[in-house]
Amino acid sequence: MLTRLQFDRACKLFIQKYENSPPSMATNALRGWLWNDHPSISGLGYLSRNTNYLSRDTGSSVYMDSDDDYAEFDEAAAPIHINTESLMSQQYVVYSATFQVPCFYLTMYHSNGASLSINELLASTLFGPDILREADTTSFALTRRSTTFPLLSQGDHPTTGRPCWFLHPCETTAAVEELLKEVEMVENNEEEYLLRWLQVWFMVLGSVVNLAA
Amino acid sequence: MSTYGTTRHHHSPAANYSNRDRVTDYHTTLFRRLTWDGTVPLEIRVDPKELPANSDRNLECYFVQAPRVSYLPLLMPEIRRFFMDLVFDETVAKDIKDDEWWFETAEGTLVKWHWPVGLIYDNHTISASLKPSTSRSSANVTPLRLILHLASPPNDKLLLSPSPDACKQAFMGQLKEADFIRWGSTKRMTGLRQQDQDGLWEGIKEHNFDDYWRVASKVTPTTAPTRAQSPAPPPSSASMVNRPPSADPGGPSERDGAYNVRSIPVRLYLPDGPVIQDLVPPMADDNTPRTLSHYLTDHIPLLFPAPPPAPPPSRTNLHPRPPPVPRPAYALVQGIVMPSETEMAWLGGCLAGADGWVNVCIGINSQHS
């Protein structure tokens, strides 16, 4: 767990560390993040960045949903099995006041500005093809069986209030804390610890979503 | 003392108690009942620009006295029936799909599907407090005027899927978060049988206090009259009086009391601002119960300044009182202006919404707006 102040500090150290690194497979997930504050209230800061994904045509019934708009906006008039529509995504790392850990929020749009349905989101290159395994989907959430909270569901961004999709922080936190135990800490340096915490968090997040778009 | 779950049963109260049942004192029950029974007036009309041809304009408005603990998706069936059956022309109504319907306040604020009705209402009250109004009367309860749009919901500003299922999932999520905030884990909620968990939502849908609280009392902390330090005898009741403490490990205990939680699930709503959520331990640093005054001074000191200390005693005034503090703002919980000495833990046990959360809405006092 982190306090809000620790989260703020960790994010700022993180941005500093990666803002000047050259693009590479290793650092793509970690670059390009900006810090944002709420215009009038302190303690509501978060990370954001914009990035692009592609829709992935798996040829499955995922595309046979009732969203009639989809076929019309398929701009790549290419063979049916190759779909390279570019999807725009805004991504956020916010502080979860309930769970006291970072939490990943995102929105994703077609190039015409229409929001994606959950099926389209799950079929995009944001997620790996096994995201649907052992999970149930509704139009508003993806839930792994026998878990307390949905893995992916909708919620209002805690600072901007805009609706987003978000990954429930619980599982990420458990994994981060396990991994941190394995890493040798420089005990007396809190900044080092906070940076490491967030790096490990991004690594765990990267195993669920594709951050290196 | 009244107890839960037995108002409709005719057999002995003792037979109903499992280890996890609680005897809740009269005081707490009273406030929970008042909260549950609270309603707000809604006045719904279709955007005149979208009113289909040949609609009956004499019936343009649907009035409903909606429970504070309910949700708009649950009110949709009756709203839909009114407009489809009575207002819209039959032939036109056939082609209207209600999955694109959405609401806005008369002032143009989007109404959120996943907020309880009481919160929507109180949030509107505080937004209105920012606008100077010569005709606003604080004595009357005015209906919340909502505009119903029939198409093109702004998907970038409003969550998708206003279905009852989505609403239920959001509701259950809030209950689990509240559980986590109180105890650091969700095991009280997840420890409930699926049937019981579903029963909470059924209680909301059917608006049935007993059904809801039969389950909720297992996971919601009580505000027993005893306090933090000394273990005092539990509230008396016929079934408990002859039971020695060791025989009833699940009985009302300090362990699960509202003053022993790690933090109270509470959110702060500003008139035009974000929702603020933070840790709120039940006891303040000086080991007295944390009050609303402490909480508000901590988070919005400009609106709720800390009371200055009393001046030192003098010959003419042996017991001076601190000077009065201007009050630019007020705090509403369940639509009621709360006294500053209200204890946060008490709010958590007695005036929380059905989703487990205490929603504190801050309004601006009229002479300052």
HADDOCK unambig.tbl for C-alpha pairs under 7 A between the chains (distance, minus, plus):
assign (segid A and resid 97 and name CA) (segid B and resid 277 and name CA) 6.08 0.50 0.50
assign (segid A and resid 97 and name CA) (segid B and resid 278 and name CA) 5.89 0.50 0.50
assign (segid A and resid 98 and name CA) (segid B and resid 177 and name CA) 6.61 0.50 0.50
assign (segid A and resid 98 and name CA) (segid B and resid 181 and name CA) 6.09 0.50 0.50
assign (segid A and resid 115 and name CA) (segid B and resid 155 and name CA) 6.82 0.50 0.50
assign (segid A and resid 140 and name CA) (segid B and resid 161 and name CA) 6.47 0.50 0.50
assign (segid A and resid 140 and name CA) (segid B and resid 166 and name CA) 6.48 0.50 0.50
assign (segid A and resid 149 and name CA) (segid B and resid 173 and name CA) 6.91 0.50 0.50
assign (segid A and resid 154 and name CA) (segid B and resid 159 and name CA) 6.94 0.50 0.50
assign (segid A and resid 159 and name CA) (segid B and resid 274 and name CA) 6.06 0.50 0.50
assign (segid A and resid 161 and name CA) (segid B and resid 274 and name CA) 6.93 0.50 0.50
assign (segid A and resid 162 and name CA) (segid B and resid 157 and name CA) 5.45 0.50 0.50
assign (segid A and resid 163 and name CA) (segid B and resid 156 and name CA) 6.67 0.50 0.50
assign (segid A and resid 163 and name CA) (segid B and resid 157 and name CA) 5.91 0.50 0.50
assign (segid A and resid 163 and name CA) (segid B and resid 158 and name CA) 5.98 0.50 0.50
assign (segid A and resid 163 and name CA) (segid B and resid 159 and name CA) 5.42 0.50 0.50
